[in-house]
Amino acid sequence: MSRESVPSVSDLRVFVVDDHEIVRMGLRNLIGAESGMRIVGEAGGYAAALAGLATYDADVAVLDIRLPDGSGIDLCRELRSARSDLRCLILTSSADERAMLAAVEAGASGYLVKDVGSTAIVEAVRRIGNGGSSFDNRAVRVMMAALRSENEGPSADHLTESERKLLELLGHGLTNRQISQQLFLSENTVKNYVSRLLIKLGLESRTRAALFASQLPWTTAGDGGH
């Protein structure tokens, strides 16, 4: 084993769930070749994924939606209910709007359609594993349309300058720790500020806040990788 292939204790541990063996192989090779990441397990279905993730301590689960014995979105919801620290990335061929909305509601931290490039997949896994979020432009547009339809959606007009800055950092998918370093505040203070901001915007999660931020003209978060 080469020195570069020896796993680090800080490597992101990734578990892949897809019913196509060739897709799992591709992701295994792609992610396994990246510094700071390693595949700890894989499964081809819902039940096998539950069993595998109960055995392997993963940081990120990459899930397809269509599985032979269930839905990847339902799997995401069940996994997140059992382990709130596990982050889920939906990686699927489905660009269905209802699936995108359901994935966010199930607690997914990201949604990518499989026609994205390999670099986008690696960046999404890394970002999500570090506590951020990653949605491609199609998912962002769908979520923003849904937000606008909910009581006319949130508005940033009444935010203070510091709240706008916080919202922009959320839009970049930064974790509370990363935001605390940017703003020179304690992590606990940032956590409280984020909670207040979500209440003020009428949003249920920081994922929704990140999607909202990506569409604001005064932020620089609108690159589709949130």
Buried (B, 14 or more C-beta within 10 A) or exposed (E): EEEEEEEEEEBBBBBBBBBEEEBBEBBBEBBEEBEEBBBBBBBBBBBBBBEBBEEBEBBBBBBBBBBEEBBBBBBBBBBBEEBEEBBBBBBBEBBEBEBBBBBBBBBBBBBBBBEBEBEBBBBBBBBBBBBBBBBBBBBBBBBBEBBEEEEEBBEBEEBEEEBBBBBBBBBBBBBBEBBBEBBEBEEEEBBEBBEEBBEBBEBEBBBBBBBBBBBBEEBEBBEBBB
